[in-house]
Amino acid sequence: MKASILIPVYRTPKFLGDIIAKILRNEYADKEIVVAVDGVLTKEIEESLNPFKDKIVLYVPNQHMGKARLLNEAVSKLDTDILVFFDNDILLPDDPQFLHRLTQTMQRYDIVEMAKEVFKESFYSTMISYEYIGFSIVHYLFSLISERLPSVIGSAFAVKKELFDQLGGFQHVVHEDVDFGARAFRLNARYTYSIPLKVKTTMPNTVEDWITQRKRWTLINIMWFKDNIGYLVLKTFSQPSLLPTILLTISPFLCSLLVFFLFDQSKLVYVTSAVFLMTQSQKYLYGVFLWATNYAMITKGVLNTLVGFLITFGMYYAFSRLGKYRFNFFEFLCYYFIYMPVIVLFHIMIFFWVIVKKPLNLEWKVSN
């Protein structure tokens, strides 16, 4: 099987040279490397490519096309079996058998997504690293139980050329990767999330870069939800393996809800209220009544929160051990109780921003 590795570049090469060098050191023989430059070939990009000029295919349209259209154009010129997409902020493992193991996996699946681990370089990238563990849990569960997933994180994944052509490539949208995954899901494409093929990636380390990224991610989530939630709900009933996957994914919420009902103290409050009314002369019962009422209100909130946190922590910690992700309890505590509420608020803000049709600066995802 011939494997074509495509690396899109916009303005700066980041880890481009490192990716090419590691792919060239791979022992898999039937491969080609295609570097697609969105726009002009900058001096910085050219310098990073100089050591590999005769060993790669360079595609430079000399115009800003946007990532989706750029990759579609580059793929259209290829005669190959497997397309492997790497963003140039990805760091590959120094493994000479990486492509061999990838192509072996591709014999069984239509799409192979490589697990991603985020470099912890700042508070922002550390928090995002736990987001990525959350993404990984969802993707791994879907691939393990149903071998289907209505989404793909496109920074590092492989797809059979036949399926790519059947889908007409990437759509010219900001969420080209998750949209591609959703359309492949509708064709029942077989998907796996490969932990043994894990790569590393960098994330924003400043508040400005974090906000830029967050706007794009939030918009992607909104657009994916709008396009696919109805189909996914219907598919759940026709493809039973999806239901346990979804239930496992939302298990912290379900368990919190269960605790809410199991520890509903309203009956206790009603009983003590009745006792208090019948025995007003026994003033000490007044204290019992207040205690029961306060206990009911506090217990619901504390127990729900504690159960949700412990189950989520257990899932994240277990998966971190499985995938050999770096995990720190106090970082996760901050992520769960501080960072996640901020993310929810940000989603709400962007949602209303989109509703009133305000423009968002999304960098190079789509062309002007």
Residue pairs with C-beta under 8 A, 6 or more apart in sequence:
1 30
1 81
1 82
1 103
1 106
1 107
2 30
2 31
2 32
2 79
2 80
2 81
2 82
3 28
3 30
3 31
3 32
3 80
3 81
3 82
3 84
3 99
3 102
3 103
3 158
4 31
4 32
4 34
4 75
4 78
4 80
4 82
4 83
4 84
4 161
5 23
5 31
5 32
5 33
5 34
5 84
5 86
5 99
6 34
6 36
6 71
6 74
6 75
6 83
6 84
6 85
6 86
7 16
7 19
7 20
7 33
7 34
7 35
7 36
7 86
7 87
7 88
8 36
8 37
8 38
8 67
8 70
8 71
8 85
8 87
8 88
9 16
9 35
9 36
9 37
9 38
9 45
9 88
10 37
10 38
10 39
10 67
10 363
10 364
11 39
11 42
11 45
11 364
12 42
12 44
12 45
13 44
13 45
13 48
13 49
13 88
14 88
14 89
14 202
15 88
15 89
15 90
15 91
16 35
16 45
16 48
16 49
16 88
17 48
17 49
17 51
17 52
18 91
18 92
19 86
19 88
19 90
19 91
19 92
20 33
20 35
20 49
20 52
20 55
20 56
21 51
21 52
22 92
22 93
22 94
22 98
23 31
23 33
23 92
23 99
24 33
24 52
24 55
25 94
25 96
26 95
26 96
26 97
26 98
26 99
26 100
27 96
27 97
27 99
27 100
28 97
28 99
28 100
28 103
31 99
32 56
32 57
32 78
32 80
33 52
33 55
33 56
33 57
34 56
34 57
34 58
34 59
34 74
34 78
35 49
35 56
35 57
35 58
35 59
36 59
36 60
36 70
36 71
36 73
36 74
37 45
37 58
37 59
37 60
37 61
38 61
38 64
38 65
38 66
38 67
38 70
38 364
39 62
39 63
39 64
40 60
40 62
41 58
41 60
41 62
49 56
49 58
59 70
59 73
59 74
59 77
61 70
61 73
64 364
64 367
64 368
65 73
65 367
66 172
66 364
66 365
66 366
66 367
67 170
67 176
67 364
67 365
67 366
68 169
68 170
68 171
68 172
68 173
68 176
68 365
68 366
69 170
69 172
69 367
71 85
71 169
71 170
72 169
72 170
75 83
75 161
75 164
75 169
76 169
78 161
80 161
81 160
81 161
82 102
82 103
82 106
82 158
82 159
82 160
82 161
83 158
83 159
83 160
83 161
83 164
84 99
84 102
84 157
84 158
85 154
85 155
85 156
85 157
85 158
85 159
86 92
86 155
86 156
86 199
87 154
87 155
87 156
87 201
89 155
89 201
89 202
90 116
90 155
90 156
90 199
90 200
90 201
91 119
91 199
91 200
91 201
91 202
92 98
92 199
93 198
93 199
95 101
98 197
101 196
101 197
102 112
102 114
102 158
102 194
102 197
105 112
105 192
105 194
105 197
106 112
106 158
106 160
108 190
108 192
109 147
109 190
109 191
109 192
110 159
110 160
110 163
110 184
110 189
110 190
110 191
111 149
111 152
111 157
111 158
111 159
111 160
111 163
111 181
111 184
111 189
111 190
111 191
111 192
112 157
112 158
112 159
112 191
112 192
112 194
112 197
113 139
113 143
113 149
113 152
113 153
113 156
113 157
113 191
113 192
113 193
113 194
114 156
114 157
114 158
114 194
114 197
114 198
114 199
115 136
115 140
115 193
115 194
115 195
115 197
115 198
115 199
115 323
116 132
116 135
116 136
116 153
116 155
116 156
116 198
116 199
116 200
116 201
117 129
117 132
117 198
117 199
117 200
117 201
117 323
117 325
117 326
118 125
118 128
118 129
118 132
118 200
118 201
118 202
118 203
119 125
119 129
119 200
119 201
119 202
119 203
120 126
120 129
120 326
121 202
121 203
121 205
122 205
122 206
124 203
124 204
124 205
124 206
124 207
124 209
124 210
125 202
125 203
125 204
125 205
126 331
127 331
127 334
127 335
127 339
128 203
128 204
128 210
129 203
129 325
129 326
130 316
130 331
130 332
130 335
130 339
131 335
131 343
133 316
133 319
133 320
133 323
133 325
133 327
134 316
135 153
136 193
136 319
136 323
136 325
137 249
137 315
137 316
137 319
138 249
139 149
139 151
139 153
139 193
140 193
140 195
140 319
140 323
141 245
141 248
141 249
142 148
142 149
142 191
142 193
142 242
142 245
143 149
143 191
143 192
143 193
144 193
145 241
145 244
145 245
145 248
146 239
146 241
146 242
146 245
147 190
147 191
147 192
147 241
148 185
148 188
148 189
148 190
148 191
148 239
148 241
148 242
149 181
149 185
149 191
149 193
150 181
150 182
150 185
150 228
150 231
150 232
151 178
151 181
151 182
151 185
151 224
152 177
152 178
152 180
152 181
152 184
152 191
153 177
153 178
154 176
154 177
154 178
154 180
155 177
155 201
156 199
156 201
157 177
159 180
159 184
163 184
163 187
163 189
166 187
167 180
167 183
167 184
167 187
170 176
170 177
170 179
170 180
171 179
171 180
171 183
172 366
173 179
173 223
173 366
174 216
174 219
174 220
174 223
174 362
174 365
174 366
175 219
175 220
175 223
175 224
176 365
178 220
178 224
179 223
179 224
179 227
181 191
182 224
182 227
182 228
184 191
185 191
185 235
186 231
195 322
195 323
198 323
198 324
203 213
204 210
204 212
204 213
212 361
212 363
214 343
214 346
214 350
215 350
215 360
215 361
215 362
216 360
216 362
216 363
216 365
218 346
218 347
218 350
218 351
219 350
219 354
219 360
219 362
221 347
222 347
222 350
222 351
222 354
232 242
235 242
236 242
236 243
236 246
247 254
251 311
251 315
252 307
252 308
252 309
252 311
252 312
252 315
253 308
255 307
255 308
255 311
256 304
256 305
256 307
256 308
257 304
259 303
259 304
259 307
260 300
260 303
260 304
263 299
263 300
263 303
264 296
264 300
265 292
265 295
265 296
265 299
265 300
266 296
268 292
268 295
268 296
269 289
269 292
269 293
269 296
272 285
272 288
272 289
272 292
272 293
273 289
275 285
275 288
275 289
276 285
276 286
276 288
276 289
279 285
309 336
309 337
312 336
313 329
313 332
313 336
316 327
316 332
317 327
317 332
319 325
320 326
320 327
321 327
350 360
353 360
354 360
